[in-house]
Amino acid sequence: MKKSCLLSYFLFHISYLLLSGCASAPPQPPMAVPQPDARKLPPARGIVITSSVSSDTLEWGLTYNIPLDILWVSGRRIPVRLQPGSDTPGWLKVGIDSASFDTTASATVHLTPLLGQAPTGKLNFVLEAVSDSLPQPVRKEFRLWIQRQTGPFTRLAFGIESQPCDSLCAHVSPFGELAFYDLRHGQGAPCSDTVAVSDAAQIGLQGFALSPQGFALGASCRVAAVYEASGALSFVNLGIAPRLPVGAVLLSLRGANACWLSPDNTVALISMPGAAVPYDIASGRMIGGPCHLTSDTLTVRIHNGRILRAGLCKWELQ
């Protein structure tokens, strides 16, 4: 009996000590709950770019505006910078209003396919929204179609008088020689002055001996059609072909008796005895076969940037 009591007392004492030791142990700090890093939020929880435009047709040399809205999905506004994607071609000029902002929620993107440089056809243009608070850019894609300018051709009126065109002067000397000058770098002499304009302002290294038919300037002031004394009709680069020297001859033909230029001055429809032929001025190549015109007073027009019509003649420009 005594042994049983002693054993019970011993076990009770041990249990008491163990419980007392647990009670006196210092409290453990609570486990820290990891907080999400705002800079690593997924794009879907950051911002969304929306626009009323998802696709559009752009014509060479003309600027198109695309409106944008920026939506902060989480309700937390973060600084955002808009920029074109890294694969944007160099011939597409991009401008962005309010490109860096954190209080406004709209922007406008200005797109201009450069005249004489942009190829025709499809282009997927990507706009990116970049921020230090986003792990990667938020991308918005637009489907674009690039084409030549649509509209009526202009029949060139040739003459032998000097004439200004924007900042350019087509100057005819008393000896019937045509030269081109940049009035921005001249010495103040008017384009109609019979005294030669400063040689330092001359465009190109050569002049052109004119035939009695004379010359004509395109409406863009970036190309001239010149009837040379040799009888050839030559097209002179005044900026229409940026990759070639200014003042260089782009195309030269004999037997031309009339010429029409497209709205952007990149296509010439040239009438010759028995047929009319369209040419790409910048490359100097034929872009359609010969077709007989019934009259020299027909309306010539390009449709949808690629279909050229003149009377009964029709070309699909290459």
C-alpha positions as a Markdown table, in Angstrom:
| # | Residue | x | y | z |
|---|---|---|---|---|
| 1 | Met | 0.0 | 0.0 | 0.0 |
| 2 | Lys | 2.8 | 2.4 | 0.9 |
| 3 | Lys | 4.7 | 1.6 | -2.3 |
| 4 | Ser | 1.6 | 2.3 | -4.3 |
| 5 | Cys | 1.1 | 5.7 | -2.7 |
| 6 | Leu | 4.7 | 6.6 | -3.1 |
| 7 | Leu | 4.5 | 5.8 | -6.8 |
| 8 | Ser | 1.4 | 7.8 | -7.3 |
| 9 | Tyr | 2.9 | 10.8 | -5.5 |
| 10 | Phe | 6.0 | 10.5 | -7.6 |
| 11 | Leu | 4.1 | 10.5 | -10.9 |
| 12 | Phe | 2.0 | 13.4 | -9.8 |
| 13 | His | 5.1 | 15.4 | -8.9 |
| 14 | Ile | 6.7 | 14.7 | -12.3 |
| 15 | Ser | 3.5 | 15.8 | -14.1 |
| 16 | Tyr | 3.4 | 19.0 | -12.1 |
| 17 | Leu | 6.9 | 19.9 | -13.0 |
| 18 | Leu | 6.4 | 19.2 | -16.6 |
| 19 | Leu | 3.3 | 21.3 | -16.8 |
| 20 | Ser | 5.0 | 24.2 | -14.9 |
| 21 | Gly | 7.9 | 24.2 | -17.3 |
| 22 | Cys | 5.6 | 24.5 | -20.3 |
| 23 | Ala | 3.7 | 27.3 | -18.7 |
| 24 | Ser | 6.9 | 29.3 | -18.1 |
| 25 | Ala | 8.2 | 28.9 | -21.6 |
| 26 | Pro | 8.5 | 32.3 | -23.4 |
| 27 | Pro | 5.7 | 33.0 | -25.9 |
| 28 | Gln | 6.7 | 32.5 | -29.6 |
| 29 | Pro | 6.3 | 35.4 | -32.0 |
| 30 | Pro | 3.4 | 35.0 | -34.5 |
| 31 | Met | 4.4 | 33.8 | -38.0 |
| 32 | Ala | 4.7 | 36.7 | -40.5 |
| 33 | Val | 2.1 | 36.6 | -43.3 |
| 34 | Pro | 3.9 | 37.4 | -46.6 |
| 35 | Gln | 2.5 | 40.5 | -48.3 |
| 36 | Pro | 2.2 | 40.8 | -52.1 |
| 37 | Asp | 4.8 | 43.0 | -53.7 |
| 38 | Ala | 3.0 | 45.8 | -55.6 |
| 39 | Arg | 5.7 | 45.7 | -58.3 |
| 40 | Lys | 4.9 | 42.1 | -59.0 |
| 41 | Leu | 1.2 | 42.3 | -59.5 |
| 42 | Pro | 0.1 | 40.5 | -62.6 |
| 43 | Pro | -0.8 | 42.8 | -65.5 |
| 44 | Ala | -4.5 | 41.8 | -65.3 |
| 45 | Arg | -4.6 | 43.3 | -61.7 |
| 46 | Gly | -2.7 | 46.4 | -62.8 |
| 47 | Ile | -4.0 | 48.3 | -65.9 |
| 48 | Val | -5.9 | 47.7 | -69.1 |
| 49 | Ile | -5.6 | 49.6 | -72.4 |
| 50 | Thr | -8.8 | 50.1 | -74.2 |
| 51 | Ser | -9.6 | 51.9 | -77.5 |
| 52 | Ser | -12.6 | 52.4 | -79.8 |
| 53 | Val | -10.3 | 51.5 | -82.7 |
| 54 | Ser | -8.9 | 48.0 | -83.2 |
| 55 | Ser | -8.0 | 48.2 | -86.9 |
| 56 | Asp | -7.6 | 51.0 | -89.4 |
| 57 | Thr | -6.4 | 51.8 | -92.9 |
| 58 | Leu | -3.4 | 54.1 | -93.1 |
| 59 | Glu | -2.3 | 55.9 | -96.3 |
| 60 | Trp | 1.2 | 57.0 | -97.1 |
| 61 | Gly | 2.2 | 60.4 | -95.7 |
| 62 | Leu | -1.0 | 61.0 | -93.8 |
| 63 | Thr | -1.3 | 61.0 | -90.0 |
| 64 | Tyr | -4.0 | 59.0 | -88.2 |
| 65 | Asn | -5.1 | 59.4 | -84.6 |
| 66 | Ile | -6.0 | 56.5 | -82.3 |
| 67 | Pro | -7.7 | 57.5 | -79.0 |
| 68 | Leu | -6.9 | 55.4 | -75.9 |
| 69 | Asp | -8.3 | 55.0 | -72.4 |
| 70 | Ile | -6.3 | 53.6 | -69.4 |
| 71 | Leu | -8.2 | 51.6 | -66.8 |
| 72 | Trp | -6.7 | 50.9 | -63.4 |
| 73 | Val | -8.2 | 47.5 | -62.6 |
| 74 | Ser | -7.2 | 47.5 | -58.9 |
| 75 | Gly | -8.4 | 51.0 | -58.4 |
| 76 | Arg | -4.8 | 52.0 | -57.5 |
| 77 | Arg | -3.4 | 54.5 | -59.9 |
| 78 | Ile | 0.2 | 53.9 | -60.8 |
| 79 | Pro | 2.5 | 56.0 | -63.1 |
| 80 | Val | 2.4 | 54.7 | -66.7 |
| 81 | Arg | 4.5 | 55.4 | -69.7 |
| 82 | Leu | 3.2 | 54.5 | -73.2 |
| 83 | Gln | 5.6 | 53.5 | -76.0 |
| 84 | Pro | 5.6 | 51.7 | -79.3 |
| 85 | Gly | 6.6 | 48.0 | -79.3 |
| 86 | Ser | 10.2 | 47.2 | -80.0 |
| 87 | Asp | 9.3 | 45.6 | -83.3 |
| 88 | Thr | 7.8 | 48.8 | -84.7 |
| 89 | Pro | 9.3 | 49.5 | -88.2 |
| 90 | Gly | 11.3 | 52.6 | -88.8 |
| 91 | Trp | 9.0 | 53.8 | -91.6 |
| 92 | Leu | 6.1 | 54.2 | -89.2 |
| 93 | Lys | 6.3 | 57.5 | -87.4 |
| 94 | Val | 4.7 | 57.3 | -83.9 |
| 95 | Gly | 3.8 | 60.2 | -81.7 |
| 96 | Ile | 2.0 | 59.9 | -78.3 |
| 97 | Asp | 0.2 | 62.7 | -76.4 |
| 98 | Ser | 0.4 | 62.4 | -72.6 |
| 99 | Ala | 2.9 | 59.6 | -73.0 |
| 100 | Ser | 3.8 | 59.7 | -69.3 |
| 101 | Phe | 1.0 | 60.3 | -66.8 |
| 102 | Asp | -0.4 | 59.1 | -63.5 |
| 103 | Thr | -3.5 | 61.3 | -63.1 |
| 104 | Thr | -5.1 | 61.3 | -66.5 |
| 105 | Ala | -6.7 | 58.2 | -68.0 |
| 106 | Ser | -6.6 | 58.9 | -71.8 |
| 107 | Ala | -4.1 | 59.4 | -74.5 |
| 108 | Thr | -3.8 | 59.8 | -78.3 |
| 109 | Val | -1.4 | 57.9 | -80.6 |
| 110 | His | -0.5 | 59.5 | -83.9 |
| 111 | Leu | 0.6 | 57.1 | -86.7 |
| 112 | Thr | 2.2 | 58.2 | -90.0 |
| 113 | Pro | 3.5 | 55.7 | -92.6 |
| 114 | Leu | 6.3 | 57.6 | -94.2 |
| 115 | Leu | 5.8 | 58.5 | -97.8 |
| 116 | Gly | 8.1 | 56.6 | -100.2 |
| 117 | Gln | 9.4 | 54.3 | -97.5 |
| 118 | Ala | 6.4 | 52.3 | -96.1 |
| 119 | Pro | 5.5 | 49.1 | -97.9 |
| 120 | Thr | 1.9 | 48.4 | -98.6 |
| 121 | Gly | 0.0 | 45.6 | -96.8 |
| 122 | Lys | -0.7 | 44.4 | -93.3 |
| 123 | Leu | 1.0 | 45.6 | -90.1 |
| 124 | Asn | 0.3 | 44.5 | -86.5 |
| 125 | Phe | 1.2 | 47.6 | -84.4 |
| 126 | Val | 1.8 | 47.0 | -80.7 |
| 127 | Leu | 1.6 | 49.7 | -78.1 |
| 128 | Glu | 3.1 | 49.1 | -74.6 |
| 129 | Ala | 2.2 | 50.5 | -71.2 |
| 130 | Val | 5.3 | 50.4 | -69.0 |
| 131 | Ser | 5.6 | 51.0 | -65.3 |
| 132 | Asp | 8.0 | 50.2 | -62.5 |
| 133 | Ser | 5.0 | 48.7 | -60.7 |
| 134 | Leu | 4.4 | 46.1 | -63.4 |
| 135 | Pro | 6.6 | 43.0 | -64.0 |
| 136 | Gln | 6.1 | 43.3 | -67.7 |
| 137 | Pro | 4.6 | 45.7 | -70.2 |
| 138 | Val | 0.9 | 45.7 | -70.9 |
| 139 | Arg | 0.4 | 45.3 | -74.7 |
| 140 | Lys | -2.4 | 46.5 | -76.9 |
| 141 | Glu | -2.3 | 45.4 | -80.6 |
| 142 | Phe | -3.8 | 47.2 | -83.6 |
| 143 | Arg | -4.3 | 45.7 | -87.0 |
| 144 | Leu | -3.4 | 48.2 | -89.7 |
| 145 | Trp | -3.5 | 48.1 | -93.5 |
| 146 | Ile | -0.9 | 50.4 | -95.2 |
| 147 | Gln | -1.7 | 51.7 | -98.7 |
| 148 | Arg | -1.1 | 54.5 | -101.2 |
| 149 | Gln | -3.2 | 57.6 | -101.0 |
| 150 | Thr | -6.6 | 57.3 | -102.5 |
| 151 | Gly | -8.1 | 60.0 | -104.8 |
| 152 | Pro | -7.9 | 61.7 | -108.1 |
| 153 | Phe | -4.7 | 62.1 | -110.1 |
| 154 | Thr | -3.7 | 65.6 | -111.2 |
| 155 | Arg | -2.7 | 66.2 | -114.8 |
| 156 | Leu | 0.6 | 68.2 | -114.9 |
| 157 | Ala | 0.6 | 71.6 | -116.5 |
| 158 | Phe | 4.1 | 72.3 | -118.0 |
| 159 | Gly | 5.7 | 75.7 | -118.4 |
| 160 | Ile | 9.1 | 77.5 | -118.6 |
| 161 | Glu | 8.6 | 80.1 | -115.9 |
| 162 | Ser | 10.4 | 79.9 | -112.5 |
| 163 | Gln | 8.0 | 78.9 | -109.7 |
| 164 | Pro | 8.2 | 78.5 | -105.9 |
| 165 | Cys | 6.8 | 75.4 | -104.2 |
| 166 | Asp | 6.8 | 75.4 | -100.4 |
| 167 | Ser | 10.4 | 76.1 | -99.4 |
| 168 | Leu | 11.7 | 75.1 | -102.8 |
| 169 | Cys | 12.4 | 77.2 | -105.9 |
| 170 | Ala | 12.4 | 75.8 | -109.4 |
| 171 | His | 14.5 | 78.5 | -111.1 |
| 172 | Val | 14.8 | 78.9 | -114.9 |
| 173 | Ser | 17.9 | 80.9 | -116.1 |
| 174 | Pro | 17.7 | 83.3 | -119.0 |
| 175 | Phe | 19.5 | 80.5 | -121.0 |
| 176 | Gly | 16.7 | 78.0 | -120.4 |
| 177 | Glu | 18.4 | 75.9 | -117.8 |
| 178 | Leu | 16.4 | 74.6 | -114.8 |
| 179 | Ala | 17.9 | 74.3 | -111.3 |
| 180 | Phe | 16.3 | 73.7 | -107.9 |
| 181 | Tyr | 17.1 | 75.7 | -104.8 |
| 182 | Asp | 16.2 | 75.4 | -101.1 |
| 183 | Leu | 14.9 | 78.9 | -100.2 |
| 184 | Arg | 15.6 | 78.2 | -96.5 |
| 185 | His | 19.3 | 78.3 | -97.1 |
| 186 | Gly | 19.4 | 81.0 | -99.8 |
| 187 | Gln | 20.3 | 84.7 | -99.5 |
| 188 | Gly | 16.8 | 86.1 | -99.7 |
| 189 | Ala | 16.6 | 86.3 | -103.5 |
| 190 | Pro | 13.0 | 85.7 | -104.6 |
| 191 | Cys | 12.3 | 82.7 | -106.8 |
| 192 | Ser | 11.1 | 84.8 | -109.7 |
| 193 | Asp | 14.3 | 86.9 | -109.7 |
| 194 | Thr | 16.2 | 86.7 | -112.9 |
| 195 | Val | 19.4 | 86.8 | -111.0 |
| 196 | Ala | 20.6 | 83.3 | -110.1 |
| 197 | Val | 19.8 | 82.2 | -106.5 |
| 198 | Ser | 22.8 | 81.5 | -104.3 |
| 199 | Asp | 24.7 | 78.4 | -105.5 |
| 200 | Ala | 25.1 | 77.4 | -101.9 |
| 201 | Ala | 21.3 | 76.7 | -101.7 |
| 202 | Gln | 21.2 | 74.6 | -104.9 |
| 203 | Ile | 19.5 | 71.1 | -104.6 |
| 204 | Gly | 21.5 | 68.5 | -106.4 |
| 205 | Leu | 24.7 | 69.0 | -108.5 |
| 206 | Gln | 23.2 | 69.5 | -111.9 |
| 207 | Gly | 20.9 | 71.7 | -113.9 |
| 208 | Phe | 18.6 | 70.6 | -116.7 |
| 209 | Ala | 18.5 | 72.1 | -120.2 |
| 210 | Leu | 14.7 | 72.5 | -120.9 |
| 211 | Ser | 12.9 | 71.8 | -124.1 |
| 212 | Pro | 10.1 | 74.3 | -125.1 |
| 213 | Gln | 7.6 | 72.1 | -123.2 |
| 214 | Gly | 9.2 | 73.1 | -119.9 |
| 215 | Phe | 8.7 | 71.4 | -116.5 |
| 216 | Ala | 6.1 | 70.9 | -113.8 |
| 217 | Leu | 6.2 | 70.4 | -110.0 |
| 218 | Gly | 4.1 | 67.8 | -108.2 |
| 219 | Ala | 1.7 | 69.2 | -105.5 |
| 220 | Ser | 3.9 | 67.7 | -102.8 |
| 221 | Cys | 6.8 | 69.8 | -104.0 |
| 222 | Arg | 8.9 | 66.6 | -103.7 |
| 223 | Val | 9.1 | 65.6 | -107.3 |
| 224 | Ala | 9.5 | 67.5 | -110.7 |
| 225 | Ala | 8.7 | 66.3 | -114.2 |
| 226 | Val | 11.2 | 67.9 | -116.7 |
| 227 | Tyr | 11.1 | 67.8 | -120.5 |
| 228 | Glu | 14.8 | 67.9 | -121.3 |
| 229 | Ala | 16.2 | 69.3 | -124.5 |
| 230 | Ser | 17.1 | 65.8 | -125.5 |
| 231 | Gly | 13.4 | 65.0 | -125.7 |
| 232 | Ala | 13.2 | 62.8 | -122.6 |
| 233 | Leu | 10.6 | 63.4 | -119.8 |
| 234 | Ser | 12.6 | 63.0 | -116.6 |
| 235 | Phe | 11.4 | 62.8 | -113.0 |
| 236 | Val | 13.7 | 64.5 | -110.5 |
| 237 | Asn | 13.9 | 63.5 | -106.8 |
| 238 | Leu | 13.2 | 66.5 | -104.6 |
| 239 | Gly | 12.4 | 64.3 | -101.5 |
| 240 | Ile | 9.9 | 61.8 | -102.8 |
| 241 | Ala | 12.6 | 59.0 | -102.6 |
| 242 | Pro | 14.4 | 59.6 | -99.3 |
| 243 | Arg | 16.9 | 56.8 | -99.8 |
| 244 | Leu | 18.2 | 58.4 | -103.0 |
| 245 | Pro | 20.1 | 61.6 | -103.5 |
| 246 | Val | 18.1 | 64.8 | -103.8 |
| 247 | Gly | 18.3 | 66.1 | -107.3 |
| 248 | Ala | 18.8 | 62.6 | -108.9 |
| 249 | Val | 16.8 | 61.5 | -111.9 |
| 250 | Leu | 14.4 | 58.7 | -110.9 |
| 251 | Leu | 12.8 | 57.9 | -114.2 |
| 252 | Ser | 13.4 | 59.0 | -117.8 |
| 253 | Leu | 11.2 | 58.2 | -120.8 |
| 254 | Arg | 11.0 | 59.3 | -124.4 |
| 255 | Gly | 7.8 | 59.9 | -126.3 |
| 256 | Ala | 5.6 | 61.0 | -123.4 |
| 257 | Asn | 2.9 | 63.5 | -124.4 |
| 258 | Ala | 0.9 | 63.8 | -121.1 |
| 259 | Cys | 1.4 | 62.9 | -117.4 |
| 260 | Trp | -0.9 | 62.5 | -114.4 |
| 261 | Leu | 0.4 | 62.3 | -110.8 |
| 262 | Ser | -1.3 | 60.4 | -107.9 |
| 263 | Pro | -2.4 | 62.3 | -104.8 |
| 264 | Asp | 0.8 | 61.4 | -102.9 |
| 265 | Asn | 2.9 | 61.9 | -106.1 |
| 266 | Thr | 4.3 | 58.4 | -105.9 |
| 267 | Val | 2.6 | 57.1 | -109.1 |
| 268 | Ala | 2.8 | 58.7 | -112.6 |
| 269 | Leu | 0.4 | 57.7 | -115.4 |
| 270 | Ile | 2.3 | 58.5 | -118.5 |
| 271 | Ser | 0.6 | 58.8 | -121.9 |
| 272 | Met | 2.6 | 57.8 | -124.9 |
| 273 | Pro | 1.5 | 57.3 | -128.5 |
| 274 | Gly | -0.9 | 54.4 | -128.5 |
| 275 | Ala | -0.9 | 53.6 | -124.8 |
| 276 | Ala | -0.7 | 54.8 | -121.2 |
| 277 | Val | 1.5 | 53.1 | -118.6 |
| 278 | Pro | 1.6 | 53.6 | -114.8 |
| 279 | Tyr | 5.1 | 53.9 | -113.1 |
| 280 | Asp | 6.2 | 54.0 | -109.5 |
| 281 | Ile | 8.3 | 57.2 | -109.5 |
| 282 | Ala | 10.6 | 56.4 | -106.5 |
| 283 | Ser | 11.7 | 53.1 | -108.0 |
| 284 | Gly | 11.3 | 54.0 | -111.7 |
| 285 | Arg | 9.6 | 50.7 | -112.5 |
| 286 | Met | 6.5 | 50.0 | -114.5 |
| 287 | Ile | 3.7 | 48.8 | -112.2 |
| 288 | Gly | 1.1 | 48.0 | -114.8 |
| 289 | Gly | 0.8 | 47.1 | -118.4 |
| 290 | Pro | 0.1 | 49.5 | -121.3 |
| 291 | Cys | -3.5 | 50.4 | -122.0 |
| 292 | His | -5.0 | 52.6 | -124.8 |
| 293 | Leu | -6.6 | 55.8 | -123.6 |
| 294 | Thr | -9.5 | 57.1 | -125.6 |
| 295 | Ser | -8.9 | 60.7 | -124.6 |
| 296 | Asp | -6.4 | 62.8 | -122.8 |
| 297 | Thr | -9.1 | 64.6 | -120.8 |
| 298 | Leu | -10.3 | 61.5 | -118.8 |
| 299 | Thr | -10.6 | 61.5 | -115.1 |
| 300 | Val | -7.8 | 59.4 | -113.6 |
| 301 | Arg | -8.3 | 58.1 | -110.0 |
| 302 | Ile | -6.8 | 55.6 | -107.6 |
| 303 | His | -9.3 | 53.5 | -105.5 |
| 304 | Asn | -8.6 | 51.8 | -102.2 |
| 305 | Gly | -4.9 | 52.7 | -102.6 |
| 306 | Arg | -4.3 | 50.1 | -105.4 |
| 307 | Ile | -6.9 | 50.2 | -108.2 |
| 308 | Leu | -6.1 | 52.8 | -110.8 |
| 309 | Arg | -8.8 | 53.7 | -113.4 |
| 310 | Ala | -8.6 | 56.0 | -116.4 |
| 311 | Gly | -11.6 | 55.7 | -118.8 |
| 312 | Leu | -11.9 | 52.1 | -119.8 |
| 313 | Cys | -8.4 | 51.3 | -118.5 |
| 314 | Lys | -8.0 | 49.6 | -115.1 |
| 315 | Trp | -4.8 | 48.6 | -113.3 |
| 316 | Glu | -4.2 | 46.8 | -110.0 |
| 317 | Leu | -1.0 | 48.4 | -108.9 |
| 318 | Gln | 1.7 | 46.1 | -107.8 |
